[in-house]
Amino acid sequence: MSEIFQQALGETIPLLRSVDAGIVRRPKASRRALEELRAAAMKPRDGTAMIWTWERLEEAILGCVKCPHLVASRSKVVFGTGDRNAELMFVGEAPGADEDLQGEPFVGKAGQLLTKIIEAMGFSRAEVFIANVLKCRPDMPPGESGNRKPKPEEMATCLPWLREQIELVRPRALVALGATAAEGLLGETRPLRDIRGSWLDFQGIPVLVTYHPAYLLRNQSITEKRKVWEDMLQVLRKLGKTVSAKQERFFTQPA
């Protein structure tokens, strides 16, 4: 019996016994204890690893309470979206304010730009899978707005969920959007300029690191847009797709 199961069971059983003894006002076990008890009960009793299905994984992620400060501040858990058998998967760092409200990754201005990039590659948004390292929006200090960078320990806590998603999708290629996504997914701490456009590896799956779409919203130069597009052309070729002459010419300087 696992430590999590024992701890949750130790908190829950005395309360059930009190009810059985005739307490009029029914006491309540903590929500965390009940969630951990249910999660532990789902684990195989023979000590083998959990065999995840999409249904089990989605239930576990949506009910995750591993980071109490994020649980307290989030509106919705952002599971991921798209084709669960996609050959291409995009990974960002964490949900922002728009994603937290809608429960879907990349739906704000940066997400709209990502959708345009995906469509320019010849895919629809529904044909790829999009997720984040962190499934909850990083909480902000009281009185402050905007979005903050996820902490390494937050990403480390959440990474197992992303790892299981990748295992279920089994994409032929991954795209890490930005330095923080590369850090959370791959443990990469090198500057983005040193790893952008390079093929790295995650559990045998090729990963290409490129700029986050939010960077292109801040920097509108054709040169920077072309860098990201050259990365996407690499992805298309890695997948064995034909790159059209029109696609090849995107974001090139006029002659």
N, C-alpha and C positions, 0 to 999 in steps of 0.2 A: 504494500500500500504506500503510495507516494506521500511525501511530506505535505504537499498542498492538500491532498485529500484528507490526511489526518488532521491538519489544522482547521480546515473548513468543517469537517465532521465534528471536531471537538467543540466548535462554537455553536453548532446547530443542534446537536443531540440533547444537551442539557435543557435547551429551550423547549424542545418537543416533549421532554419528560415533565417539565413544569406544566405544560398544557394538559398532559394526561393526568397529572395529580389534581387537577381541578381548579387551576387559576382562572378567575373569571375573565380578566382582561388578557387577551392573547398577546404575548410578547412577540417581537419580530427579530429574526436573525438579520444581521447586516446584509445589505445587498451584495457587498463584496464577497462575503462568506458563501452566500448562495450561488453566486456566479462561479466561484472557484470550485465549489462542490460539484456543480453541474459539469464544468470543464473536466474535472478529474474523473468524474463518472464516465465520461465519453472515451477515456483512454483505455486501450486494451489492457486486460488484467494480467496478461502473460508477459508483460514487460517489453513487448515489441513496440515499434514506433507507430504513431497514429497514422492510419490510412485516411488521408483527407479526400473528401469529395468537395465539389464546389458548394453544395448546400451546407455541409458541416463547417467549411472554412468561412463562408459568409456569416453564418450564425455566430461563430466564435469571434470574428473580427468586429462585427457590429455590437457584440456584447462585451468587448475587451475593456477591462478596468485596470490595466497594468500601470498606467500613469495617472494617479488620482488628480493631479493638477490640470491635466488635459481633459479628463472626464468632466471635471467641474465646469470647465469653460466652453466646451464644445457644444455646437448645436446638433451636428450630425457627424457620424463616422463616415469617412469617404472611402468606400471599399475599392472602387475601380470600375471601369466601364469598357465596353467593346466586345469584340469577338473572343470568346474564351478558348478558341483554337487558332488564334491568330499566328501568322508567321513573323509578325513584327510587333514589338512591344516597346512603348515609351515609358520611362520612369522619371518622375519629377521628385522634388524634395519633400513638399508638404502642402496640404490644402491652404488656401488663403481665405479671405472673408467670404467671397462669392461661393467658393467650393464648400465651405462650412455650412452655409445656409441651404445650398441645393443638394448636398450629399453626392456630388459628382466632381471628378477631377478636371481641372483646366476648363473652366466655364467663364472665367473673367476675360479681360482684354488679352492677356498672354495666351489663354486657352483658345480664343478666337483666332489668334495668329497661328498657333500650333495646328488648328484645324485646316487653315489655308495651306500650310506647309505639307500636311498629310495629303490633302487633295491634289496639290501640285505634283506629288510623288506618284499619283495615279491610284491612290486608295481613298476610300471613304473613312470617316471617323469610326464607323461601325465595323470596319474590316480590320482594325488594329486593336490592341488592348493598351489602355492607358491607366497607370497607377502611380502612386507616390510611395516613397520610403516610409514616411509618417502618414498614418491614417487619420489623425486628428490635427486640427489647426493648432499650431503653437500658441499658447496663451500669451496675452500681452499684459504688461504692468497696468495697474489701475490708472485710468485717465489717459492712456496712450492708445493711439490708433495705428493702423497699418499691420504689417506682418513681420514677424521676426524669424531669423534663421533657426532651424531646429538644433538642439544641443546634441552632441555626439552620443550621450547616454540615452537620449530619447530615441534616436535613430537605431541604436543598438538594440533597444527593447522591442522596437517595432519591426526590425528587419526580418525576424522569422516569419512574420505574416507575409511579407513580400516574397520571401524565398519560396513559400508554399504556393503562392500565386504563380510564380514563374515555373515552378515544377509542374503545375497543372496545365498551364498554357503551352509550355515547351516551345517557345518561339524560336525561329531560326536565327534571329538577331534581336539585340536589345539596343535602345538608344537612351543614354543617360543625359538628362537635360540639366546642364549646369554643374558647377564644381561641388555643390552640396550634395546633389544626387549621386555624383561619382564617389564622394566620400562615404555616404551612407550605404551605397550598394557594394562598392569595391574596397572601401577602406583607403581610398586614394586621397592623399593630402598634398600632392604636388599642385602647383599653380595650373589653372585651366589651360593657359597658353602652352604648357608643356605636354598636355595629354589630349587636347582637342584634336579631333580628326584621326586619332590613333585607335586601332583595334585592341581592346583588352579582353579579358575573359572572366566570365562568371559561371562557375560550375559547368564548364564546357561549352557555354553559349557565348558567341562573339558579342562584345559590347563596344559601341562607338560613343565617345563622349563629345558633346557639342554644347554650344551656348544655350542657355535657357531663353525661351521666347521673350521673357521680360527684358532681357538684355537688348534685344533688337528693338523693343519699344523705346528704350532709352537712347539707343544709338542707331540712327536711321541711315547711316552711310551705306552706299551700295557695296563697299568693300566688305563690311562686316556681314551683310546679308548674303553675299556671295560665299563667304567662308562657311556659313551654316548650310547653304545649298550644296556646296561641294561635299560636305559631310553626308548629306542626304543622297547625293549621287553615289557615294561609296556604298551606302546601305542598299540602294537599289541593285547595284552590281553584285554585292554580296549575296543578295537574294536571287540572283540570276535573272533580274528583270532587264528588259530592253530600255535603254535611255534614248529618248527621241532627240532629234536635233533641236527642237524647241526647248525641251528641258535643259539641254546642255548649255543653251544660250542665256538662261535666266540669270539676271543680275550681273551681266558682263558690261564692262564700260563700252560706250559707243566707240566705234573705230574713228 
